Amino acid sequence: MKKIVVPVDFSRHSEYAMEVAANIAKKQNAEVIAIHMMGLSEAVVTRDESKEVFEAMYYMKLAEKRFAEFLDKDYLEGVKVTDAVHNYKIFSELNDVARDFGADLIIMGSHGSSGLKEVFVGSNTEKVVRTSEIPVLVIKHRHENFNPEFGVFACDFLENSVGPYKRAQKMFDALGIKMQMLYVNLAGDFRSTREIEKRILDFLKNAGESNPLETLNSVIQYNEYSVEAGIFGYSQVSNADIIALPTQGRQGLAHFFSGSIGEDVVNHSDLPVMTFKV
């Protein structure tokens, strides 16, 4: 891992993300790129009238000043940090910025006060997750020493999840995280053990696993009434440190985290979530 992008709005949540990025960067000898998205109007940036020009200059200088204060942290000592200000108005364009920098990972802080549904649905975080071709790590709380050892990768084990699985596997290996694959068997769409095992075995063969039968035996099947409840239920009982998921392009996680998930399960999930686009 060489470059980590952190979108910065100077809130404490983006500081949580920056602290995690610094922690990873030290272990990976990576560079952290802090990006502030100003979101100024086209008029402010492109018109020649002095008022608009001076206003744009003011916001640029303000961002530079705030960056200097924001990046003056002990945990960033020894970490190469590049700060950049971009006039993007929509966070979906962050993917283009991260790609231009050659980033391997985007780390975002999110306040999501009412749980993961709120974090991902109708927020800037959800827009980034929905559009990013680069893995996105969402941080909700402060992690002074971010060192996840055990993570859950949950998916439907269909062919379009092979790519996200392989990228998640590579990322987990790089971060020293043991991966546990999870299939949630839904009460309303129940499948027999034989059906599930055949699907998972085909998936593992498509993924190029050297010993698919051995890997199959390590996949957890968890019965629940919803995918969301299954993921959070198993993550809780297994003491997982992180959750990884494939995302379905423009649909993002809106379809994945909406529905019957209990607010109590979501509200008490403090785990970081990493997403990989299908």
Secondary structure, DSSP 8 states (H G I E B T S, - for coil): --EEEEE--SSHHHHHHHHHHHHHHHHHT-EEEEEEE----HHHHH---HHHHHHHHHHHHHHHHHHHHHT--GGGTT--EEEEEE--SSGGGHHHHHHHHT-SEEEEE---TT-HHHHHTTSHHHHHHHH-SS-EEEE-S--TT----EEEEE----GGGHHHHHHHHHHHHHHT-EEEEEEEEEGGG---HHHHHHHHHHHHHHTT-SSHHHHHTT-EEEEESSHHHHHHHHHHHTT-SEEEEEE-GGGTTHHHH-SS--HHHHHT----EEEEE-
